[in-house]
């Protein structure tokens, strides 16, 4: 558990420290911490609930030529991840190089979001307990997709919709469910009153969604919706509730948010989507849990921006400390009482095998 606690405590104390780095030192700090995260996530050994599944599902690629590998279902399904895994199996060290590439994509997106926040170290601390430790070290393909999404979110917040869509499509190459983010980007970038645009995009999105995901949807529907006893995320409600908690905080401060930031509409969409997901989590926990992963960056953005909107120094400090204690509790409970946390314990790394 020590590694996981250090991952959280370093950004927490960096954010609370009265000492402020100057000159080139802040960039060096972020570079070193980012590199450390990439090594922890990418070079992990037998860590994560899907570790053996990844090895078993992609083992057959090692004996295939590149052209033959491109025809395999697991490569066709997530082309970007499959290609990376094929190169790693045949020229590098298999799952470790693959995880390292995916970790680099994820960390790059995460750090870009955090560094664009007014309290970057608080943003990073918020991301560690679930987004980094559970998602990045457990759901490798989806973590890479989320990395692209997070990188694109900064572009979307700055009005660069095309760059956001490009990042979404790169994310789709690693996990097709990243298409879930396309309508969110579209609704934010276009007036809800423009019914023609909404209709045309909805039609395009539905056709593309089913064209690319027909077989994938059938499998998801069976395992995540019909076979609810075979696949169930026991903590889905709690994790979705954390998104909802951030949504409620945003809704409470939305007027002050609008005075300082111009992207309130985006986080309103995130908030409403999260609230809608909460009752659905009781019906189809695993499916909702996996879709809600793409909304996790809202916790990073909202909870690190809100303190700037609080005028009272005492109340601002109280809010920050409350957020930190909340995520300390989340990490403690998950590590000690999580149903599947044993797959992450003890942490192992090939550098120290």
KEMI-953259 format. One line per 4 residues: number of its first residue (from 0); their letters; for each residue y, z, x of C-alpha. Coordinates in nm, 2 decimals, always signed. Layout:
# KEMI-953259
NUM	a	Y Z X  ...
This chain:
# KEMI-953259
0	xxxx	+0.00 +0.00 +0.00  +0.23 +0.05 +0.30  +0.31 -0.32 +0.33  +0.41 -0.35 -0.03
4	xxxx	+0.63 -0.05 -0.02  +0.80 -0.17 +0.29  +0.87 -0.50 +0.13  +1.06 -0.32 -0.14
8	xxxx	+1.22 -0.04 +0.06  +1.38 -0.27 +0.32  +1.60 -0.46 +0.08  +1.66 -0.15 -0.13
12	xxxx	+1.80 +0.05 +0.17  +1.98 -0.26 +0.30  +2.17 -0.28 -0.03  +2.25 +0.09 -0.04
16	xxxx	+2.36 +0.12 +0.32  +2.74 +0.17 +0.36  +2.72 -0.04 +0.69  +2.81 -0.40 +0.63
20	xxxx	+2.69 -0.67 +0.88  +2.95 -0.92 +1.00  +2.97 -1.25 +1.17  +2.63 -1.42 +1.22
24	xxxx	+2.43 -1.11 +1.17  +2.39 -1.14 +0.78  +2.24 -1.48 +0.83  +2.01 -1.35 +1.10
28	xxxx	+1.90 -1.06 +0.87  +1.82 -1.30 +0.58  +1.63 -1.53 +0.82  +1.42 -1.25 +0.97
32	xxxx	+1.34 -1.10 +0.63  +1.26 -1.44 +0.48  +1.03 -1.53 +0.78  +0.86 -1.19 +0.73
36	xxxx	+0.80 -1.26 +0.36  +0.66 -1.60 +0.44  +0.41 -1.45 +0.69  +0.31 -1.17 +0.46
40	xxxx	+0.26 -1.40 +0.16  +0.13 -1.70 +0.35  -0.11 -1.54 +0.60  -0.27 -1.29 +0.36
44	xxxx	-0.64 -1.26 +0.37  -0.85 -1.20 +0.06  -0.55 -1.08 -0.13  -0.49 -1.18 -0.50
48	xxxx	-0.70 -1.21 -0.80  -0.77 -1.59 -0.76  -0.84 -1.58 -0.39  -1.21 -1.69 -0.42
52	xxxx	-1.14 -1.93 -0.70  -0.90 -2.13 -0.48  -1.15 -2.15 -0.20  -1.44 -2.25 -0.43
56	xxxx	-1.25 -2.50 -0.63  -1.11 -2.69 -0.33  -1.39 -2.66 -0.08  -1.52 -3.01 -0.16
60	xxxx	-1.21 -3.17 -0.03  -1.30 -3.11 +0.33  -1.57 -3.38 +0.33  -1.37 -3.65 +0.15
64	xxxx	-1.13 -3.91 +0.28  -0.77 -3.89 +0.16  -0.81 -4.18 -0.09  -1.13 -4.02 -0.24
68	xxxx	-0.96 -3.68 -0.25  -0.68 -3.83 -0.46  -0.94 -3.91 -0.73  -1.07 -3.56 -0.76
72	xxxx	-0.98 -3.37 -1.08  -0.84 -3.07 -0.90  -0.61 -3.29 -0.70  -0.50 -3.51 -0.99
76	xxxx	-0.42 -3.20 -1.19  -0.18 -3.06 -0.93  -0.11 -3.34 -0.69  +0.13 -3.16 -0.45
80	xxxx	-0.10 -2.86 -0.41  -0.41 -3.07 -0.38  -0.26 -3.29 -0.10  -0.14 -2.99 +0.09
84	xxxx	-0.48 -2.83 +0.06  -0.66 -3.15 +0.18  -0.45 -3.17 +0.49  -0.50 -2.81 +0.56
88	xxxx	-0.88 -2.83 +0.52  -0.91 -3.13 +0.74  -0.65 -3.07 +1.01  -0.55 -2.70 +1.00
92	xxxx	-0.71 -2.38 +0.88  -0.78 -2.43 +0.51  -0.64 -2.19 +0.26  -0.41 -2.01 +0.51
96	xxxx	-0.19 -2.31 +0.60  -0.19 -2.40 +0.23  -0.07 -2.06 +0.14  +0.19 -2.07 +0.42
100	xxxx	+0.34 -2.39 +0.29  +0.35 -2.26 -0.07  +0.50 -1.93 +0.06  +0.77 -2.11 +0.24
104	xxxx	+0.86 -2.31 -0.08  +0.87 -1.99 -0.29  +1.07 -1.78 -0.04  +1.32 -2.06 +0.01
108	xxxx	+1.39 -2.07 -0.36  +1.40 -1.69 -0.40  +1.64 -1.64 -0.11  +1.87 -1.92 -0.24
112	xxxx	+1.90 -1.74 -0.57  +1.95 -1.39 -0.41  +2.21 -1.51 -0.16  +2.41 -1.66 -0.44
116	xxxx	+2.43 -1.33 -0.62  +2.72 -1.08 -0.57  +2.47 -0.81 -0.47  +2.20 -1.01 -0.29
120	xxxx	+2.00 -0.72 -0.16  +1.97 -0.57 -0.50  +1.86 -0.91 -0.63  +1.59 -0.92 -0.37
124	xxxx	+1.47 -0.57 -0.44  +1.44 -0.65 -0.81  +1.22 -0.95 -0.72  +0.97 -0.77 -0.50
128	xxxx	+0.75 -0.56 -0.73  +0.63 -0.84 -0.96  +0.78 -1.18 -0.87  +0.69 -1.15 -0.50
132	xxxx	+0.40 -0.91 -0.47  +0.20 -1.01 -0.78  +0.30 -1.37 -0.84  +0.36 -1.51 -0.49
136	xxxx	+0.05 -1.34 -0.35  -0.17 -1.41 -0.65  -0.08 -1.73 -0.83  -0.02 -1.96 -0.53
140	xxxx	+0.03 -2.29 -0.72  +0.25 -2.15 -0.98  +0.45 -1.95 -0.72  +0.53 -2.28 -0.54
144	xxxx	+0.64 -2.43 -0.87  +0.86 -2.13 -0.94  +1.01 -2.16 -0.59  +1.12 -2.51 -0.67
148	xxxx	+1.26 -2.39 -1.01  +1.46 -2.11 -0.84  +1.61 -2.36 -0.60  +1.70 -2.58 -0.88
152	xxxx	+1.85 -2.30 -1.09  +2.14 -2.26 -0.85  +2.21 -2.64 -0.90  +2.19 -2.60 -1.27
156	xxxx	+2.43 -2.30 -1.27  +2.67 -2.52 -1.07  +2.65 -2.81 -1.32  +2.42 -3.03 -1.11
160	xxxx	+2.16 -3.11 -1.37  +2.00 -3.40 -1.19  +1.91 -3.19 -0.89  +1.76 -2.93 -1.12
164	xxxx	+1.54 -3.19 -1.30  +1.43 -3.32 -0.95  +1.33 -2.96 -0.86  +1.14 -2.92 -1.18
168	xxxx	+0.94 -3.24 -1.12  +0.86 -3.13 -0.77  +0.74 -2.80 -0.92  +0.52 -3.00 -1.16
172	xxxx	+0.33 -3.14 -0.86  +0.21 -2.79 -0.79  +0.17 -2.66 -1.14  +0.22 -2.88 -1.45
176	xxxx	+0.33 -2.59 -1.67  +0.67 -2.62 -1.48  +0.75 -2.88 -1.74  +0.83 -2.58 -1.96
180	xxxx	+1.17 -2.56 -1.78  +1.28 -2.91 -1.87  +1.40 -2.83 -2.22  +1.57 -2.52 -2.10
184	xxxx	+1.77 -2.72 -1.85  +1.85 -2.99 -2.11  +1.96 -2.74 -2.38  +2.20 -2.58 -2.13
188	xxxx	+2.34 -2.90 -2.00  +2.39 -3.07 -2.34  +2.58 -2.96 -2.65  +2.35 -2.82 -2.92
192	xxxx	+2.57 -3.02 -3.16  +2.47 -3.35 -3.01  +2.17 -3.41 -3.24  +2.10 -3.76 -3.10
196	xxxx	+2.06 -3.63 -2.74  +1.84 -3.34 -2.86  +1.62 -3.57 -3.07  +1.58 -3.83 -2.79
200	xxxx	+1.50 -3.57 -2.53  +1.26 -3.38 -2.76  +1.08 -3.70 -2.83  +1.06 -3.79 -2.46
204	xxxx	+0.95 -3.44 -2.36  +0.68 -3.41 -2.62  +0.53 -3.75 -2.53  +0.55 -3.68 -2.15
208	xxxx	+0.42 -3.33 -2.20  +0.11 -3.44 -2.38  +0.06 -3.75 -2.16  +0.05 -3.54 -1.84
212	xxxx	-0.11 -3.22 -1.98  -0.35 -3.34 -2.25  -0.66 -3.22 -2.07  -0.48 -2.92 -1.92
216	xxxx	-0.35 -2.81 -2.26  -0.70 -2.83 -2.41  -0.83 -2.60 -2.13  -0.54 -2.36 -2.16
220	xxxx	-0.58 -2.35 -2.54  -0.94 -2.26 -2.51  -0.91 -1.99 -2.23  -0.57 -1.85 -2.32
224	xxxx	-0.57 -1.88 -2.70  -0.91 -1.92 -2.85  -1.12 -1.72 -2.59  -0.89 -1.42 -2.59
228	xxxx	-1.16 -1.18 -2.49  -1.26 -1.39 -2.19  -0.90 -1.42 -2.07  -0.66 -1.14 -2.14
232	xxxx	-0.36 -1.01 -1.95  -0.35 -0.64 -2.02  +0.00 -0.60 -1.88  +0.15 -0.91 -2.04
236	xxxx	+0.35 -0.72 -2.30  +0.50 -0.49 -2.04  +0.60 -0.78 -1.82  +0.75 -0.98 -2.10
240	xxxx	+0.92 -0.66 -2.21  +1.09 -0.64 -1.87  +1.24 -0.99 -1.93  +1.35 -0.87 -2.28
244	xxxx	+1.51 -0.56 -2.12  +1.72 -0.79 -1.90  +1.80 -1.00 -2.20  +1.93 -0.70 -2.39
248	xxxx	+2.14 -0.60 -2.09  +2.29 -0.95 -2.08  +2.36 -0.96 -2.45  +2.54 -0.63 -2.43
252	xxxx	+2.76 -0.75 -2.15  +2.79 -1.11 -2.26  +3.17 -1.10 -2.33  +3.25 -0.96 -1.98
256	xxxx	+3.00 -1.21 -1.84  +3.19 -1.50 -2.00  +3.51 -1.38 -1.84  +3.37 -1.40 -1.49
260	xxxx	+3.09 -1.65 -1.50  +3.06 -2.00 -1.66  +2.68 -2.01 -1.70  +2.64 -1.76 -1.98
264	xxxx	+2.48 -2.03 -2.20  +2.19 -2.06 -1.96  +2.11 -1.69 -1.96  +2.15 -1.69 -2.34
268	xxxx	+1.87 -1.95 -2.36  +1.66 -1.74 -2.12  +1.73 -1.43 -2.32  +1.65 -1.58 -2.66
272	xxxx	+1.33 -1.74 -2.52  +1.22 -1.41 -2.37  +1.28 -1.22 -2.70  +1.07 -1.49 -2.89
276	xxxx	+0.79 -1.45 -2.64  +0.75 -1.07 -2.69  +0.57 -1.08 -3.03  +0.37 -1.38 -2.91
280	xxxx	+0.24 -1.17 -2.62  +0.04 -0.96 -2.87  -0.13 -1.27 -3.00  -0.20 -1.48 -2.68
284	xxxx	-0.13 -1.25 -2.39  -0.24 -1.46 -2.09  -0.08 -1.78 -2.21  +0.25 -1.61 -2.28
288	xxxx	+0.22 -1.42 -1.95  +0.19 -1.73 -1.75  +0.47 -1.91 -1.93  +0.70 -1.61 -1.89
292	xxxx	+0.66 -1.63 -1.51  +0.92 -1.90 -1.52  +1.17 -1.67 -1.68  +1.13 -1.39 -1.42
296	xxxx	+1.44 -1.51 -1.21  +1.66 -1.39 -1.50  +1.59 -1.04 -1.40  +1.71 -1.12 -1.04
300	xxxx	+2.03 -1.28 -1.16  +2.12 -1.06 -1.45  +2.05 -0.72 -1.30  +2.23 -0.81 -0.97
304	xxxx	+2.54 -0.95 -1.15  +2.59 -0.68 -1.42  +2.71 -0.41 -1.17  +3.01 -0.63 -1.09
308	xxxx	+3.11 -0.63 -1.46  +3.11 -0.25 -1.48  +3.46 -0.12 -1.40  +3.38 +0.25 -1.35
312	xxxx	+3.24 +0.33 -1.00  +3.03 +0.61 -1.14  +2.88 +0.40 -1.41  +2.82 +0.11 -1.17
316	xxxx	+2.64 +0.34 -0.93  +2.44 +0.49 -1.21  +2.34 +0.14 -1.33  +2.23 +0.03 -0.98
320	xxxx	+2.03 +0.35 -0.92  +1.87 +0.32 -1.26  +1.76 -0.04 -1.18  +1.61 +0.07 -0.85
324	xxxx	+1.42 +0.36 -0.99  +1.29 +0.14 -1.27  +1.14 -0.11 -1.02  +1.01 +0.18 -0.80
328	xxxx	+0.83 +0.29 -1.11  +0.70 -0.06 -1.18  +0.56 -0.09 -0.83  +0.41 +0.26 -0.83
332	xxxx	+0.24 +0.22 -1.17  +0.10 -0.13 -1.09  -0.03 -0.03 -0.74  -0.20 +0.29 -0.87
336	xxxx	-0.30 +0.21 -1.23  -0.29 -0.17 -1.26  -0.62 -0.31 -1.40  -0.65 -0.58 -1.14
340	xxxx	-0.43 -0.44 -0.86  -0.75 -0.36 -0.66  -0.76 -0.74 -0.58  -0.44 -0.68 -0.38
344	xxxx	-0.56 -0.37 -0.20  -0.58 -0.31 +0.08  -0.34 -0.57 +0.21  -0.49 -0.78 +0.48
348	xxxx	-0.34 -1.04 +0.71  -0.52 -1.29 +0.94  -0.27 -1.19 +1.22  -0.43 -0.85 +1.23
352	x	-0.80 -0.93 +1.16
